[in-house]
Amino acid sequence: MSVVSDITLSDLEVGSMRLARVGERRVLLVRTSSGVHALDHACPHEGYGLTQGDLSGDLLTCAWHNWKFDVRSGACVQGEEAVTAHDVEVADDGTLSVTINAPEPAELRTRLTASLRSGIERQRVGQVSRDVVRLLRADADPGELVWEAVQYGAPRAEFGWGHSVASATDCLAMVDHYDGDARALPVVQAIAGIAETERGRPPRPLPPPLPSLPADPLGAFRAHVEAESVEDAQAVLLAAVDSGVDAATLRRWFTAVVSDHHLSYGHAAIYSQKAFQLLDRLGWDRAATVLPHLVPTIIYGTREDTLPYMRPFVRAMGAVDLAALCEVVPDPSWQDDGALLAALLGDDRRAGLAAAAGALRSGAGIDGVLDVVSLAVAERMLRYDVAGEFEFHDDFGWLDITHGMTYANAVRWHAAGRSDPDVLRLALWCVFQAQWTGRHEWHSTVGEPADVDLGFGASAPTPADLRAAGERLQRRALDDTTSAQIVHAHAVKTTVAATEEAVATGSPRPLQAAQRFLEAPKLERFVAANVTRAIDFISGRTQRD
């Protein structure tokens, strides 16, 4: 308890306020008919002084943004966050003594975590930001803070986990790029994406797990996904988690079901990768919360391979002996002679498959094929005519092209250390996607690739150089370079994928492509585009290939 030496009760009339200093703390003393009260002087919204506010009875209104507080407790009546109240003692001689309310870290974490949950539910980014900074200062684990958003958002995802889980995973990994209070940025970006996406939605209940696993649990899971039976697939998956089936086995399950079709431009493969990487970071004991809500994403995903535009590729793929290709031992010295890259950059929808199969027979292995895929997509991004971004009659743009790179990175994760028909099929879907990213080029003049300087000079960059450049791009993606959440999510996951693909290929091209994506004009509001396409649709005009 500290005595306020320069202010006594006689200095405070009822209905008045005075600023006082208690140790190193600036405190607002308030006297009302209910007594003398002490509050932190800074409004928790943006730090403006509350002495300039308006006092009416026990209600104090901040002059700057109209937040209102009950001076007796500090409770926020209008706004997002309470102001800290302190204990005041009035001696017989009118001397005022204030005891600063400074809870222990454990108590503080409990209170702030409750506030953080409230901020997530209401999508109050300012409140979330303040709580995260304070929690990090109280030694909270960044992963546990992101988990508060995950466990709120996962059950509320309307059609299963989407961009928010991918972005949250990547943002959480970026915490390692920051120190001290600055760690709050990737944490809050992760939380904000989930809060925005899932706000106001009711939780979707999960079915009970099966009482026991079927004889062929993967076969059952796969069959239910194929039949679009969400609850049946979830019940098998939950039974597997309850039965102690390990992460490696369930990873194979998800690789299997996302390989059965070319799903939604590769989204299902990407989201599965990010969900497992999130669990790697947060702990496998969270699997029953994360994985079942990934199932609707896969089931509701567009089966692109069933659509007319993919028929030439699918017919050709039916003739490929996947099992035989899996038997070919990869040759570490394999290099593309230019045939695969040329096919991916061409406009023949079957040429990429033939070139990829030839490369696999020559010892490329899945990683070798994916290296060329990444370089081909980087080339597309570097020579993309950004004017096409605003051709509203054509439903194709930056985000579609970037999926070629993030898909390749996800398939590399799915295929790590494996060679079986499922991962090979998935890699071949990725080959198609890489070639399809050139759809806009088929209707426009292809220019020279943009010259993007990453600061390497004339020397060949080392893996450490590539990682450092990738970290710079990832930081930039977090600095609100985009406005719409979906575009922000693509910026984050593209810079992460580009970093990993640059290291895998030994080439800076994926990073150069990602930097151009960050710098280029991008469509971020979609009202005008949707109106244009609605008119086209109602008028009977269809999208072009």
Summary of the structure (lengths in Angstrom):
residues: 545
radius of gyration: 28.2
end to end distance: 74.4
largest distance: 96.8
contacts: 1828
relative contact order: 0.07
helix: 58%
strand: 10%
